[in-house]
Amino acid sequence: MKLKTLPGLALVLLLATCISTYAANRNFISSIKVNGFDDEKQYLRLVKLDTSNAAKIVEELDIGKVTSVELETENGYLVYSVELVKENDNNEIEVLIDPVKGDILLIDEEPSCNKVSAKH
């Protein structure tokens, strides 16, 4: 193995570890279970909150500035994914909101290893 490939290999191993850890910590249950073969749109009639309600719930946490709100399927459940940026360090945070009850399902700060850049 060449010495030049060691930093690249270390970066790959670091990213693989971060991704597997990140994926393993995203367990939650929401009010609307989505069958993987169904069209997500058929579940919209069950949603009780709109995007502004989801954003307001997250803004009340006072942990950063909301940058986007999307209704999406995560782990087989329909949820609001609210993205925000912490103002003190610019780290990205994702907050998942139950679209029926308004419960906070997950607060997930993006791992710092997502921001690793390779230097040549």
N, C-alpha and C positions, 0 to 999 in steps of 0.2 A: 504494500500500500504506500502510495506517495505521501509525503508529509503535507503537501498542499491540500489533499482531500480530507484531512482530519477536521479542519474547521467546518467544512461542508457537512461531514458526517455528524459532527456534534450538533449542528443546527437542525438537521433532520431528526435526530433523536430527541432533541429538546421540543421541537414542534409536535412530534408524535405523542410525547408524554403529555404535553399541554392539551392537545386535542382529546385524548382519551380521558383525561381527568375532567375536562370541561363537559364532555358528553355524559359522563357517569353521574354528574351532580345536577342533572336537569329532570328529576323525578317530581311529578305533581299530578293532580287529578283536577279536571275542570268540569263544569256543568254539562258541556256539550261534547259527547264522544262522537268522533267522525269515523265512519267506515271508510277505509282507504280507497275503496273503489267508487264511492259516491262523489258527486259534484258538491263542492263546499257550499255553493250558492243555496242549495236546498235547506241548509241549516240556518240561514240568515233570519228566518222568521222567529227563531228561538232566542235570538240575541236581544237583550233588554237595554244594554248600554250602547251609546254611540261613541265615536272616537273622541269627542270633546269630553265626555264623562270619564273615559279611561285616562286621558291626559290630565284631567283635574285631580284624579286620585293619586297619580304619580307626582304631580307638582306639589301636593300637600305633604309629601315625604321630605321635601326641601333638600334633595341631595344632588340636584343638577338641573340643567336646562333641557327640556324635552325637544328632541330633534325630529322624531317621527312617531306615528302611531299607525299600526296596521293590524287588521283582523287576519289571522293566519292559523294554519294547523301546525301544532307542535306536539310531538309524541302521541298523535292520534286524537288530540283535543283541539277544539276551536278556542282560541285565546286572542286577546289583544296583546300585541308585542309593542311595548312603548320603549323607544330608544332615547337615551339622554346622555349628556356629557357633563361630567363633574367639572365645575368651574375652577376649582383649585388646582387640578392636575391634568385636566383634559382626558381622563380615562373614560371609556365608554361603558355604560351600564344598560342592561336590558331588564325591563320589569314586565312580567307576564301577569295579565289581569283576567279574571274570570268574566266573560262577557254577559253573564246573567246576574251574578251576585255582586260583582265589583270587588271580589276578594283579590288580594295580592297573592299570587301563586308562587312567584319566584322573583328574587332580586339577584341578578347575576352580573357582577362586574367582569368585563371581558378580561381574560388573563393577560398579564403584561407580555407574555411570550407571543401573543398575536402581533406584537409590534416589533419583533426581532427583525433586524435587517442584516443581511449578509454583507460583509466588507471584503473586498478582494484586494 
